[in-house]
Amino acid sequence: MMHSWETLDSVILKPAGVVTAAFAAVELQDFRQAAAYVNRLPYGRNIDPTNALAVLAERRGTCSTKHALLRRLAIEQKFNIALVIGIYEMNQRNTPGVGVVLDRYGLQSLPEAHCYLLSANKRIDVTRVTADSAAGPITWFMHEEEISPDQIGEYKISIHRHFLQQWREKTAAGTTYTLTDLWRIREECIASLAQAPSCSTLSDAQHNRAPS
C-alpha cells in the first residue's frame, strides 16, 4: 500500500546543507511542507537529473528525481527515511494512459520501475497519490530495493532491464518480443503518460531510458 506525503511528520527543518537551504529559500519550514511542495511540481524529465537541486531549479521532476531530492533532504536532517526502487507490473488500472499502447501489442501489463520513500515501514509516494487520482493502487511489487540518490540513473535502468528480461522469459512475451522490443514498447507507454492530463501525479515511468 502506498501513502501520500500527508503521512509524513511535520518535523521542523534545521539549518544544514545545500538541499535544506534550497527549501528554506522557498519558505518551507518542515519536511511535510517540503514533500507537499515537491508533490505539486509537475511531471517532467530534468535536464540534468544528476544535479541534486534539479527539481527545485527546473520546477519539475520525475518519481526518481523528486524522491531522490527528498531523500537528500532527509540525509541532511538525519531523518530515518529511505529511498526505494520497486518493480511492478504496469497496466491501465494502476497507470492510466498506458492501456492503449499495451493493447496495441497484445500485452496486459509490462514491468515498470518506480521510486518512492520508506518511512516507519510505510511506502510514501509524493508523485502518484493524490485525492483525485484516477490511478488504482500498486498492490504488488516484483522487487523492492533501497538505493542511494546517486543510483537513480544507470543503476535503476540496469535493475529495470534485468527484471524485464526475467519477466519476458516467464511469459508469452518471450516468444513474441525481444528485450529491445519490450523496452521500446515501454517507452511508448511513457510517451502516452506524458500526454495524459494527470501525468504530473501518475508515475515516473519517466526518466530512465536505456543507454544508447
C-alpha positions in Angstrom: 0.0 0.0 0.0 1.2 3.5 -0.9 0.7 6.5 1.3 0.8 10.2 0.3 3.0 13.0 1.6 0.3 13.7 4.2 1.5 10.7 6.1 4.9 12.3 6.8 5.6 14.1 10.1 5.8 17.9 10.3 9.4 17.9 11.6 11.0 21.3 11.6 14.0 21.6 9.2 17.2 22.7 11.0 19.9 24.6 9.2 22.1 22.0 7.4 23.4 21.7 3.9 22.6 23.0 0.4 19.4 21.0 0.0 17.9 22.3 3.2 18.9 25.8 2.2 17.2 25.5 -1.1 13.9 24.5 0.6 14.3 27.3 3.1 14.7 29.7 0.1 11.1 29.0 -0.9 10.0 29.4 2.7 9.4 25.8 3.6 9.9 25.1 7.3 9.3 21.4 7.8 9.7 18.1 6.0 6.0 17.6 5.4 5.7 21.0 3.7 8.7 20.2 1.6 7.1 16.9 0.4 3.8 18.7 -0.4 5.7 21.3 -2.4 7.5 18.6 -4.4 4.2 16.9 -4.9 2.7 20.0 -6.5 5.5 20.4 -9.0 4.5 19.0 -12.5 6.0 15.9 -14.1 8.9 16.5 -16.4 12.2 14.9 -17.1 15.1 17.0 -15.8 17.8 18.4 -18.0 20.4 17.1 -15.6 19.0 14.5 -13.2 22.4 14.2 -11.5 22.0 17.7 -10.2 20.8 17.3 -6.6 18.7 20.5 -6.9 17.4 20.0 -10.4 13.8 19.5 -9.3 13.7 22.9 -7.4 15.7 24.7 -10.1 13.6 23.5 -13.0 10.4 23.3 -11.0 9.6 19.8 -12.3 10.7 16.2 -11.8 10.0 12.5 -12.1 9.4 9.9 -9.4 13.2 9.3 -9.4 14.4 12.9 -9.1 11.6 14.1 -6.7 12.1 11.3 -4.2 15.9 11.5 -4.5 15.7 15.2 -3.6 13.6 14.4 -0.5 16.0 11.6 0.4 18.9 14.0 0.2 16.9 16.4 2.5 16.3 13.6 4.9 20.0 12.7 5.0 20.9 16.3 5.8 18.3 16.4 8.5 19.3 12.9 9.8 15.7 11.6 9.3 15.2 7.9 9.0 13.7 7.9 5.6 14.9 5.6 2.8 14.8 5.9 -1.0 13.4 2.7 -2.6 13.1 1.4 -6.2 10.2 -1.0 -6.8 9.4 -3.1 -9.9 5.7 -3.5 -10.5 3.5 -4.7 -13.4 2.3 -1.5 -15.1 -1.2 -1.7 -16.5 -4.1 0.6 -17.4 -5.7 0.2 -13.9 -2.6 1.3 -11.9 -1.1 3.6 -14.5 -3.9 5.1 -16.6 -2.8 6.1 -20.1 -0.7 3.0 -20.9 -3.6 0.7 -21.8 -3.9 1.8 -25.4 -0.2 1.0 -26.0 -0.3 -2.3 -24.2 -3.4 -3.3 -26.2 -1.7 -2.5 -29.5 1.0 -5.1 -28.7 -1.3 -7.7 -27.1 0.1 -7.1 -23.7 -1.9 -6.9 -20.4 1.0 -5.4 -18.4 4.7 -4.6 -18.5 7.2 -4.4 -15.7 8.0 -0.8 -14.7 10.4 0.8 -12.2 9.1 3.3 -9.7 10.8 5.2 -6.9 9.3 6.2 -3.6 10.3 6.7 0.1 10.1 4.4 3.0 9.3 5.8 6.5 8.3 3.9 9.6 7.6 0.9 7.4 5.2 2.9 5.2 5.7 3.4 1.5 5.4 7.2 0.8 4.8 8.3 -2.8 4.7 12.0 -3.5 4.2 11.6 -7.2 1.3 9.2 -7.6 -1.0 9.5 -4.6 -3.5 12.4 -4.8 -7.0 12.8 -3.6 -8.5 12.9 -7.1 -6.1 10.5 -8.8 -7.7 8.2 -11.3 -4.9 5.7 -10.8 -5.6 2.5 -8.9 -3.0 1.4 -6.3 0.1 -0.6 -7.0 -0.8 -3.7 -4.9 2.3 -5.8 -5.5 6.0 -5.4 -6.3 8.1 -7.9 -8.1 11.2 -6.5 -6.4 12.0 -3.7 -3.8 15.4 -2.4 -3.0 16.8 0.6 -1.1 19.1 2.7 -3.2 21.0 6.0 -2.8 20.1 9.2 -4.6 23.1 8.7 -6.9 21.6 5.4 -8.1 18.5 6.8 -9.9 20.2 6.8 -13.3 22.2 3.9 -14.8 21.8 1.6 -11.8 18.0 2.0 -11.8 18.0 1.2 -15.6 20.1 -1.9 -15.1 17.7 -3.2 -12.4 14.7 -2.5 -14.5 16.1 -4.2 -17.6 17.1 -7.2 -15.5 13.6 -7.8 -14.2 12.1 -7.0 -17.6 14.2 -9.8 -19.1 13.2 -12.2 -16.3 9.5 -11.4 -16.9 10.0 -11.9 -20.7 11.4 -15.3 -20.1 8.5 -16.4 -17.9 5.6 -15.1 -20.1 4.3 -15.4 -23.6 6.0 -12.2 -24.4 9.3 -14.1 -24.6 8.2 -15.9 -27.7 7.0 -12.7 -29.3 9.3 -9.8 -28.3 13.0 -9.3 -27.6 14.2 -7.2 -24.7 14.8 -4.4 -27.1 11.2 -4.6 -28.4 9.8 -4.5 -24.8 11.9 -1.5 -23.9 10.7 0.3 -27.0 7.1 -0.6 -26.1 7.7 0.7 -22.6 9.0 4.0 -24.0 5.8 4.3 -26.0 3.9 3.8 -22.7 5.9 6.6 -21.1 5.2 8.9 -24.1 1.5 8.2 -23.7 1.7 9.2 -20.0 3.4 12.4 -20.9 0.3 13.3 -23.0 -2.1 12.5 -20.2 -3.7 15.4 -18.3 -2.8 13.8 -15.0 0.7 12.7 -15.9 2.2 15.0 -13.2 0.9 12.7 -10.5 0.8 9.3 -12.1 4.2 7.6 -12.4 7.8 8.1 -13.3 7.8 5.6 -15.8 9.6 8.6 -16.8 13.2 9.4 -16.7 15.1 6.2 -17.0 15.9 5.4 -20.6 18.1 2.7 -21.9 21.7 3.7 -22.7 22.3 4.1 -26.4 
